[in-house]
Amino acid sequence: MNKNDLIQMSQQLNTGSFKYITVFIEELLKYNPNDVNKKWEVNTEVLGDEICLYGPCCLKFTFSEHVCKIDHFTRWLTFILNDSEIDFRGHLRNVAYELTRYFNSTFAIYVPDSGVRESAIMDFFWDDENKSIDYMKEWLLTNCGKPKREIEDIFLDGGDYWESDGYFIDYFKDYTE
């Protein structure tokens, strides 16, 4: 996608054409009232080959040539356990699903953004690497083993501490659209 494509996408986001993304933002607005009138904007300061769409409630999409990365302030542990009053995991899966449909992809990969072996795929995102999501998936399989069967299987309870162990590839088999 080029910058004009992303401008068009931001216009679609601003008109509510992405129903799952709109629903997520509407739920978050009660906690972020200053964002009520905030619109999606394309980042005009491009770093390398990446470009960003910034939305309300700290939702951000960063694009490389091959991959869209979803950023949100939701903690990895909250996503894994889905133990908040807001169904962050459900909402973020819906956002990922909607984006896979928009970009004609068949899966999304969930990894933490730092601190564990699986997060190394984030380095492949940036312009000095600029790898495809298929490359990232293959790297994970080769270097980290098979994905977890369920998202919550990533959580390892150490009693007084917890660890993130693994990653999840979402093929959205439970979605019917």
Summary of the structure (lengths in Angstrom):
residues: 177
radius of gyration: 16.3
end to end distance: 24.4
largest distance: 50.2
contacts: 468
relative contact order: 0.13
helix: 42%
strand: 16%
